[in-house]
Structures are given as structure tokens and as C-alpha cells.
Amino acid sequence: MLDTCESILNATNILSSIRFHFELLIDKNKNSIHNNNNTIPETIFLNKLLNIKQTVKLSNTSNSSSKAQHFEQFSSQQISENYGMIPLESTQVDLSYINISKSFIWTVQRIQIEMSSIDAYQLHLVVTRYLSKLKHRPRHLLVFINPQCGKGKGRSVYEKKVLPLFDEANISVDTVYTERANHARDYINEHMSLDNYDGLICVGGDGIFSELCHSLLLKTARQAGLNMDDPKIDIKRPELRIGIIPAGSTDAVTFGTTGHNDPITSTLQIITGESLLIDIATVHSERGFVCFMATMLAYGFFGNIIRQSDNWRLFGPLRYNLAGFFQFLRNTSYHTELIITEPLEKYDSKALINNLNRHLFGNTVKWQGTIGEKIDSEQSSVPLVIKREDQYRTINCLNMPCRCEKSKYGMSPSVHLGDGSFDIILVKRSWRMGLFRFLRHVANDARTIEELSNVERYRATEVIIRPVITQQKEIGNWACDGELISANEVRIRAHHRALNLFASGICSEQIKKINKK
């Protein structure tokens, strides 16, 4: 208890000292302040401070010309020991901090202040002490870079934009450039312990994030002795956080967790130790555990596109558009049965019918099922199980909205990242115009997608998807997080906040402002 009280007192004293010194120095040195965007901020949030350094300008003497001494971020003890040796000449203090724009882009701003050396050392002392107290900020990271992602821009994004910021924030990194598929997975599996790191970072697209996510979750499950072939198993959240710096072609994860696919924004959110707990779903087939679902599982149309594009790799990135157009012309549907378990909530019969407005963006989720037995009591805490069977063009389960540059709001804008559920979007058999309207809504504004007559949307904690097969050619393709999987039927189950990310999270108002830009 005494240690806790002392920590709180120290933190309060540090914050008060920074505020006092900064306000005093700004007032005294208004004419000596220079900012890299020509504006002086009225407020700098203390938790957004990045670094401080000083340049002491020594006056000319008969024996020496002007010199400059640079002081990087030392410990408060080192500064205190040298305090008596501080020269009295003027000192330039370079203070870097993070600015968040109205469109939620994070950038680094720098202020240069000229002041007396005494004032400079006092400011440097309290800022350094404050930064050393931030336990949620990472100090040592393991970084995986996919140099081939996004037309080969992974290496340049990391070396030119990311690494200099890590260096400025005094974060040490161990770097691995992946050379093949599943390189990151094998690296994590082969290393018995990752305790020396404060987080795992990937530079690339959604593929390498899925690889990192999958390997870390499996490693944690093995260490806990969990039987992953049991579809009812509750997975354990890893202690390490994962950060993703976007350099891919779609970047749905960073769009969904930070609002942008901006490498600087993602890097700064890693540096400041932002934390976002997200849901992860397990996917099981009739043979046992298949994979984890972080973003989206698709059966039918979108799974077929992944399969077709794999066969057309000679066309490069154009293969996805060609495969999509080909599947649109085919317009194939699949006879499928679904057993959907909705979230455990207390509801009455009216709520079952109306399925009141909830979650992000203020749009409703239509209830399409039929109520089996009449509910006698006013409220029930038994989860609602809905059975659906029809001919479907595509069946999609989403843990994230799946926003990208080609989809302003994503396929499911209202899906929550951490409430223990996922969204299911069913597109029933229709003329090609019906499929076209669905795809147009996904591209432009999917907030009203359930208003389409051929679309149903559900919120679920678990679903069993069972194709009804009479002929082998009637089987569609399965894809999870962009990778093909093999199964006759699948069971998907949500796990509440099973993964911790270096990200700030977003809300509906942020997305509206971003799309207006």
C-alpha cells in the first residue's frame, strides 16, 4: 500500500512539475519558440510526449570556438548527478510530441525553445522522469517485415518511416525480414520464450497479421495445455500485444482498429502503448480445429474469388478483379443450412421481433428467424438459436467491419470489435442485379445493407454452417482471413477480447469524419 501511495504521489508531482515548467517557459520565451508547423500549441497532452533533447550553446572563449553538446534522454539520476556542472549559457530544447488531426491522423510535431540552461535542465529532468514512469509503453519489440507486401514497399515503409520513430522513442527492436510464407509462424514456434519482448509487430498486410495472430494464439494455447480440437474450448489471451503497421493492399485490420492505413499513425500508437482488446473466433471443421478468424470467413462468392485468383497468379494483382468479375458472371448459389446462436441477452418477445437498435452507426439488425416456442415469462436469459436454410450466393462471418480503400464503411459497419460476438451476412439467390446491388452497397455505404430484399444480417456468438450437398460440384470454397481452408462444414465460435492490439480503436463519428475527408 505504501509503494502504491508513493507511486501515485511521484506521478502527481511529475505531472505538476511538467505543467508548471512548461507553462512558465512558454510565457518567458514566447519569442524563442519555433514549431515545425508554424503554430504554437495551447496544450500538449503529457501522455503524447515523445522525446526531449537539449543543445547547450557555449559562448566563445579565447581558447575555443563555439561548441554544442547534445543531451539525449538520460535517467533522472544521471541528470541530478551532473546538475552542478550545468553551464549558464542559453540552451535549445527540442521537444517532440504527437498531434492528432481532426481526421484522426497521428503525426509528430516538434518545438524548439531557447532558454537558460538551468530552466532547460529542470524541464529535461521532469519530462525524462515522466517518460520513464510510463509502464504501458513498450521498450523492446520483435518486428516482422514482409518485404514483398504491397508491391514490395514493406522494407521501405519500415526503414524510412517506422524505424526512425522507434529510435527517437528509445525503443529497441529485433528485426526479422520474412523470406517465405509462414516464416513468422515458424520463428515464433521455434523460440521457446518471448518474455524478453513487450510486443510483436508486423509490417505488411492482413496476411502477415493473420500469421502472427494465429501463431501467438496457438503458442499460448499449447503452453496452457488446451485441446484446440475441442470446439467448446475457451482460448487464453496471450500476454503480448500485437501491432500492425500497414503496408499491404487492403489493410482491413488497421482500417478497422485505427481508422486509417497510415504507417505513421500505427507506429505512434505502438510507441504510446495504446491498447485495444478484440474478439477472436475459432473455426472448427468435422475433423477438428482449422484456424482462428480475426477478420472474415466467407463461403461461396468471396471464397470462390480467392480460389480463382490463386489459379490466375500470372495476372498479378489484377487477378482479384478478374476473378471477381468471373464469379459475378457465374452467379452460383449454394444450398446451405445454418444454426445461429445469438448473444446471451435478456429480452422479451417484442425485442425478439423488433431487435432494437444497437451497437455502432445507429443502424438496426433485422431479425429474420421465426420464434419457435412462445415465451411465457417477460424475460429470458436463454440464448436464441435460429435455424436458416436457403440457397445463398455468399455467406460471410465478420469480426471486423473490413473497411478498405474500396469499401468506405466495410461490409458490416456495425460489428463490434470486443463484445464477444460477430456478424453474419447472408446473400440469398437472386438475379445478377441483386448481387450487384449488394456489392454496390458494400463499396459505397453498407450501413443500410440489410434493407436489400436478398440480404439478411445476424449477430451471433456461434454458428454452424452446413452445406447441403447432393452433387460434388455444388460445393463452394471456404476462405478465412484471405486464406483457403478445407472443410465440409464449419463451426465458428467467438471468444471475448481474446487478443490485445497496439491500437486506439475507433467509433462511428470518427468514420463519418474520415469518409467526409
C-alpha positions in Angstrom: 0.0 0.0 0.0 2.9 2.4 0.8 4.5 1.6 -2.5 1.2 2.4 -4.3 0.8 5.7 -2.5 4.4 6.7 -3.2 3.9 5.9 -6.9 0.8 8.0 -7.1 2.5 10.8 -5.3 5.5 10.6 -7.6 3.4 10.6 -10.7 1.3 13.6 -9.4 4.5 15.5 -8.6 6.0 14.8 -12.0 2.8 15.8 -13.9 2.6 19.0 -11.8 6.3 19.8 -12.5 6.0 19.4 -16.2 2.8 21.5 -16.4 4.4 24.2 -14.2 7.7 24.3 -16.1 6.2 24.2 -19.5 3.7 27.0 -18.8 6.4 29.1 -17.2 8.8 28.6 -20.0 6.3 29.2 -22.7 5.4 32.5 -21.0 9.0 33.5 -20.6 10.2 32.5 -24.1 7.3 33.3 -26.4 9.7 34.9 -28.9 12.2 32.0 -28.7 9.8 29.2 -29.7 9.8 27.6 -33.1 7.4 24.9 -34.2 7.7 22.8 -37.4 4.2 23.7 -38.5 4.5 27.4 -37.5 1.9 27.1 -34.8 2.4 27.0 -31.0 0.0 24.5 -29.3 -2.0 25.7 -26.4 -1.9 22.3 -24.9 0.4 19.3 -25.2 -1.1 16.1 -23.7 1.5 14.6 -21.4 0.9 11.0 -22.5 1.6 12.1 -26.1 5.1 13.3 -25.3 7.7 11.5 -27.5 11.1 12.7 -26.6 13.2 15.7 -25.4 16.8 16.7 -26.1 18.9 19.7 -25.5 21.7 21.5 -27.3 23.8 23.7 -25.0 25.3 26.7 -26.8 28.6 27.5 -25.1 29.9 31.1 -25.5 33.2 31.9 -27.4 36.3 31.9 -25.3 39.9 32.9 -26.1 40.9 29.2 -26.2 38.0 27.7 -28.1 35.3 28.4 -30.6 31.5 27.8 -30.1 30.7 24.2 -29.4 27.5 22.2 -29.0 26.8 19.4 -26.6 23.8 17.1 -27.2 21.9 15.5 -24.3 19.6 12.6 -25.2 17.1 11.1 -22.8 19.0 10.2 -19.6 17.7 8.8 -16.4 16.8 11.4 -13.7 19.6 10.1 -11.5 22.2 10.8 -14.2 20.8 14.3 -14.7 20.8 15.0 -11.0 24.4 13.9 -10.6 25.6 16.3 -13.3 23.3 19.2 -12.2 26.2 21.1 -10.6 28.1 21.1 -13.9 25.4 22.8 -15.8 26.7 25.8 -17.8 24.8 29.1 -17.6 24.6 29.8 -21.3 21.4 29.6 -23.3 20.2 26.2 -24.3 18.0 25.0 -27.1 15.4 22.4 -26.1 13.9 20.2 -28.8 10.6 18.7 -27.6 8.8 16.2 -29.8 5.2 15.2 -29.2 2.2 13.6 -31.0 -0.5 15.6 -32.6 -3.9 14.1 -33.6 -5.6 15.8 -36.5 -9.4 16.3 -36.9 -9.3 13.3 -39.3 -7.6 11.2 -36.6 -4.2 11.1 -38.4 -1.3 10.9 -35.9 1.8 13.0 -36.7 5.0 14.1 -34.9 5.3 17.8 -34.1 8.5 19.4 -32.8 9.0 22.5 -30.7 12.3 24.3 -30.3 12.6 26.5 -27.2 15.6 28.7 -26.3 16.1 29.2 -22.6 18.6 29.3 -19.8 20.5 26.1 -19.1 19.0 25.9 -15.6 15.5 26.0 -16.9 16.4 23.6 -19.7 17.8 21.0 -17.3 14.8 21.3 -15.0 12.4 20.8 -17.9 14.5 17.9 -19.2 14.6 16.3 -15.7 10.9 16.2 -15.1 10.0 15.2 -18.7 12.5 12.4 -18.6 11.2 11.2 -15.2 7.7 11.2 -16.6 8.5 9.2 -19.7 10.4 6.7 -17.6 7.3 6.1 -15.5 5.1 5.1 -18.4 5.0 1.3 -17.9 2.4 0.8 -20.7 4.9 1.9 -23.3 6.9 -0.8 -25.0 10.7 -0.8 -24.6 11.7 -3.9 -26.6 9.8 -5.2 -29.7 10.1 -8.1 -32.1 9.3 -6.8 -35.6 8.5 -9.0 -38.7 8.6 -7.3 -42.1 7.2 -8.7 -45.2 9.4 -7.1 -47.9 7.1 -8.3 -50.7 3.8 -6.9 -49.5 2.0 -4.0 -51.2 4.1 -4.2 -54.4 7.3 -4.6 -52.5 7.0 -1.5 -50.2 7.3 -3.3 -46.9 11.1 -2.7 -46.4 11.0 1.0 -47.4 8.0 1.7 -45.1 9.8 0.2 -42.2 13.3 1.6 -42.7 12.2 5.1 -43.8 9.1 5.8 -41.7 8.9 3.4 -38.8 12.5 2.6 -37.6 13.4 6.3 -37.1 10.4 6.8 -34.8 11.3 3.8 -32.8 14.8 5.1 -32.4 13.5 8.5 -31.3 11.3 6.9 -28.7 14.3 4.9 -27.4 12.6 1.6 -28.3 15.0 -1.3 -29.1 13.9 -3.7 -31.8 14.9 -7.1 -33.1 14.0 -7.3 -36.8 13.1 -10.3 -38.9 12.6 -9.9 -42.7 10.3 -12.8 -43.8 11.6 -14.9 -46.7 8.7 -17.2 -47.3 5.1 -17.9 -46.3 4.7 -18.8 -42.6 8.2 -17.6 -41.8 6.9 -15.6 -38.9 4.8 -18.5 -37.7 7.8 -20.9 -37.7 10.0 -18.3 -35.9 7.5 -17.9 -33.1 7.0 -21.6 -32.7 10.8 -22.3 -32.7 11.5 -19.8 -29.9 10.5 -21.2 -26.6 10.1 -17.9 -24.8 9.1 -14.4 -25.9 9.3 -13.0 -22.4 12.0 -10.5 -23.3 9.7 -8.6 -25.6 6.9 -6.1 -24.9 5.1 -6.9 -28.1 5.2 -8.4 -31.6 5.0 -6.1 -34.6 4.3 -6.9 -38.2 4.9 -4.6 -41.2 2.8 -5.7 -44.1 -0.8 -6.6 -45.0 -3.6 -8.6 -43.4 -1.9 -11.8 -44.3 1.2 -11.4 -42.1 -1.1 -10.2 -39.3 -3.1 -13.3 -39.5 0.0 -15.4 -39.5 1.3 -13.6 -36.4 -2.1 -13.7 -34.6 -2.5 -17.4 -35.4 0.9 -18.5 -34.2 0.8 -16.4 -31.0 -2.6 -17.7 -30.0 -1.6 -21.3 -30.8 1.6 -21.0 -28.8 -0.3 -19.6 -25.8 -2.9 -22.5 -26.1 -0.1 -25.1 -26.2 1.6 -23.6 -23.1 -1.7 -23.7 -21.3 -2.3 -27.3 -22.3 -5.5 -26.6 -24.2 -7.1 -29.1 -26.6 -7.8 -27.0 -29.6 -9.7 -29.7 -31.4 -12.5 -29.3 -28.8 -14.9 -26.7 -30.4 -16.1 -25.7 -26.9 -12.7 -24.8 -25.6 -12.2 -21.3 -24.2 -8.9 -20.0 -25.5 -6.5 -18.0 -23.4 -5.4 -14.4 -24.2 -1.7 -14.0 -24.9 0.2 -11.6 -22.6 2.0 -10.0 -25.5 0.3 -7.3 -27.6 0.4 -7.3 -31.4 0.9 -4.2 -33.5 0.4 -4.0 -37.3 2.0 -1.3 -39.4 0.1 -1.2 -42.8 2.0 -1.8 -46.0 -0.4 -4.2 -47.8 -3.1 -3.9 -50.5 -6.2 -3.9 -48.3 -5.1 -3.3 -44.7 -8.5 -4.2 -43.3 -7.2 -4.7 -39.8 -5.6 -1.2 -39.4 -8.6 0.4 -41.1 -10.8 -1.3 -38.5 -8.7 -0.6 -35.5 -7.2 2.9 -36.1 -9.4 4.3 -38.8 -6.6 4.6 -41.4 -4.0 2.6 -43.2 -1.3 5.2 -42.3 2.0 3.7 -41.1 3.0 6.8 -39.0 -0.4 6.7 -37.1 0.0 3.0 -36.4 3.7 3.4 -35.4 2.9 6.2 -32.9 0.1 4.2 -31.4 2.5 1.4 -30.8 5.0 3.8 -29.2 2.5 5.3 -26.8 1.3 1.9 -25.8 -2.3 2.2 -27.0 -4.3 -0.9 -26.1 -7.3 -2.4 -27.8 -8.8 -5.8 -26.8 -10.5 -7.5 -29.8 -12.6 -10.7 -30.2 -11.1 -13.7 -32.0 -13.2 -16.6 -33.3 -12.2 -20.3 -33.5 -13.1 -22.2 -36.7 -13.6 -26.0 -36.4 -14.5 -28.5 -39.1 -15.7 -32.1 -38.8 -12.0 -33.1 -38.4 -11.2 -30.6 -35.5 -9.5 -27.2 -35.2 -8.9 -25.4 -38.5 -7.8 -21.8 -37.7 -8.6 -18.6 -35.9 -10.8 -15.9 -37.5 -9.6 -12.3 -36.9 -11.4 -10.5 -39.8 -13.7 -12.6 -42.0 -14.7 -16.1 -43.0 -16.5 -16.5 -46.4 -18.3 -19.4 -48.1 -19.4 -19.1 -51.7 -18.8 -16.0 -53.8 -15.8 -14.5 -51.9 -14.2 -17.9 -51.2 -14.5 -18.7 -54.9 -12.7 -15.5 -55.7 -9.8 -16.5 -53.5 -9.7 -19.9 -55.2 -9.9 -18.5 -58.7 -7.3 -15.8 -58.1 -4.8 -18.4 -56.8 -5.2 -20.1 -60.2 -4.6 -16.8 -62.1 -1.4 -15.6 -60.3 0.2 -14.8 -63.7 -2.1 -11.8 -63.9 -0.6 -10.2 -60.7 -2.8 -8.0 -58.6 -5.3 -7.7 -61.5 -6.3 -11.4 -60.9 -8.6 -10.4 -58.0 -10.7 -8.1 -60.2 -10.8 -10.7 -63.0 -11.7 -13.5 -60.6 -14.5 -11.3 -59.1 -15.9 -10.5 -62.5 -15.8 -14.2 -63.5 -17.6 -15.2 -60.3 -20.2 -12.5 -60.8 -21.0 -13.8 -64.2 -21.3 -17.4 -62.8 -23.8 -16.2 -60.2 -23.7 -19.5 -58.4 -25.7 -20.2 -55.3 -25.3 -23.0 -52.7 -27.9 -24.8 -50.7 -26.8 -24.3 -47.1 -28.1 -24.8 -43.6 -27.1 -22.5 -40.7 -27.7 -22.8 -37.0 -27.1 -19.4 -35.4 -26.7 -18.7 -31.7 -27.4 -15.1 -30.9 -25.7 -13.3 -28.0 -26.9 -14.1 -24.5 -29.1 -11.2 -23.6 -32.2 -10.6 -21.5 -35.0 -9.9 -24.0 -38.8 -10.1 -24.2 -41.0 -11.2 -27.1 -41.2 -7.7 -28.5 -37.4 -7.3 -28.5 -37.2 -10.6 -30.4 -39.4 -9.3 -33.2 -38.0 -5.7 -33.3 -34.4 -6.5 -32.4 -34.0 -2.9 -31.1 -31.3 -0.6 -32.4 -27.9 -1.4 -31.0 -24.2 -1.1 -31.5 -22.4 1.3 -33.8 -23.7 3.6 -36.5 -27.3 3.6 -35.3 -28.5 1.0 -37.9 -30.8 -1.8 -37.0 -30.1 -5.5 -37.3 -33.1 -7.3 -38.8 -34.4 -10.4 -37.1 -35.2 -12.9 -39.9 -36.0 -16.1 -38.0 -39.2 -17.5 -36.6 -40.0 -17.7 -32.9 -40.4 -21.4 -32.1 -41.9 -21.8 -28.7 -43.9 -19.0 -27.1 -42.0 -17.2 -24.3 -44.3 -17.3 -21.2 -42.1 -15.2 -18.9 -41.4 -11.5 -19.5 -37.7 -12.1 -19.8 -35.5 -14.9 -20.7 -31.7 -15.3 -20.4 -31.5 -18.3 -22.7 -29.7 -17.5 -26.0 -31.8 -17.5 -29.0 -31.0 -20.2 -31.6 -32.1 -19.6 -35.2 -32.1 -22.1 -38.0 -31.9 -20.9 -41.6 -31.8 -22.9 -44.8 -31.8 -21.5 -48.3 -29.9 -21.0 -51.5 -27.1 -18.5 -50.8 -24.7 -16.7 -53.1 -22.4 -15.9 -50.3 -22.2 -16.4 -46.5 -19.9 -14.1 -44.6 -18.9 -14.0 -40.9 -17.2 -10.8 -39.8 -15.2 -10.0 -36.7 -14.3 -6.6 -38.1 -16.1 -4.1 -40.5 -13.4 -5.0 -43.2 -13.1 -1.4 -44.3 -10.5 -0.7 -47.1 -10.0 1.8 -49.8 -12.6 0.1 -51.9 -15.2 -0.1 -49.1 -15.8 3.2 -47.2 -17.6 1.6 -44.3 -16.8 -2.0 -44.8 -19.2 -4.9 -45.3 -20.5 -4.8 -41.8 -20.0 -1.3 -40.2 -22.0 -2.1 -37.1 -19.9 -5.1 -35.9 -18.3 -4.6 -32.5 -14.7 -5.4 -32.1 -14.9 -6.6 -28.5 -18.4 -7.6 -27.4 -18.0 -11.4 -27.8 -20.0 -11.6 -31.0 -19.6 -11.4 -34.7 -21.8 -10.5 -37.7 -23.3 -12.9 -40.2 -24.3 -11.6 -43.6 -26.3 -13.9 -45.9 -26.9 -13.0 -49.5 -29.7 -15.2 -51.0 -30.1 -16.4 -54.5 -31.3 -13.7 -56.9 -30.8 -12.3 -60.3 -27.3 -10.8 -61.0 -28.8 -7.3 -60.4 -29.5 -8.4 -56.8 -25.9 -9.4 -56.3 -24.8 -6.2 -58.0 -26.8 -4.1 -55.6 -25.2 -5.9 -52.6 -21.7 -5.3 -54.0 -22.5 -1.6 -54.6 -23.7 -1.2 -51.0 -20.5 -2.8 -49.7 -18.4 -0.4 -51.8 -20.3 2.8 -51.0 -22.3 2.5 -47.8 -23.1 -0.8 -46.2 -24.9 0.8 -43.2 -28.2 0.1 -44.8 -27.3 -3.2 -46.4 -30.0 -5.2 -44.6 -32.6 -3.1 -46.4 -31.9 -5.2 -49.5 -34.5 -7.9 -50.0 -31.9 -10.6 -50.7 -29.7 -9.8 -47.7 -30.0 -11.0 -44.1 -27.8 -9.9 -41.2 -27.5 -11.5 -37.8 -25.3 -11.0 -34.7 -24.0 -14.3 -33.3 -21.7 -15.8 -30.7 -21.6 -19.1 -32.6 -22.8 -20.5 -35.9 -22.7 -23.9 -37.7 -22.6 -23.6 -41.5 -23.5 -26.9 -43.1 -23.7 -27.1 -46.9 -26.5 -29.4 -48.2 -24.7 -31.4 -50.9 -26.3 -33.7 -53.4 -23.6 -33.4 -56.0 -19.9 -32.7 -55.6 -19.9 -29.8 -58.0 -22.3 -27.9 -55.7 -19.6 -27.3 -53.1 -18.4 -23.7 -52.7 -15.0 -22.6 -51.4 -14.2 -21.6 -47.9 -11.8 -18.8 -47.1 -10.8 -17.4 -43.7 -8.8 -14.1 -43.4 -7.9 -14.3 -47.1 -6.6 -17.9 -47.0 -8.4 -21.0 -48.4 -9.4 -23.7 -45.9 -10.7 -27.2 -46.4 -14.0 -28.3 -44.7 -17.3 -30.0 -45.3 -19.0 -27.9 -42.6 -17.6 -25.4 -40.1 -18.4 -24.3 -36.5 -17.4 -20.7 -35.7 -17.3 -19.6 -32.0 -16.5 -16.1 -30.7 -14.0 -15.6 -27.9 -14.5 -12.3 -25.9 -11.5 -10.0 -26.1 -9.0 -12.8 -26.8 -6.3 -10.6 -28.3 -4.6 -7.3 -27.3 -3.5 -4.9 -30.0 -1.4 -1.8 -30.1 -4.3 0.4 -31.4 -6.6 3.2 -30.3 -9.9 1.8 -31.6 -12.5 3.9 -33.5 -16.1 4.9 -33.3 -18.8 5.7 -35.7 -18.3 9.5 -35.6 -14.7 9.1 -36.5 -15.5 7.0 -39.6 -18.0 9.6 -40.7 -15.4 12.4 -40.4 -12.8 10.3 -42.2 -15.1 9.5 -45.1 -16.0 13.1 -45.5 -12.3 13.9 -45.9 
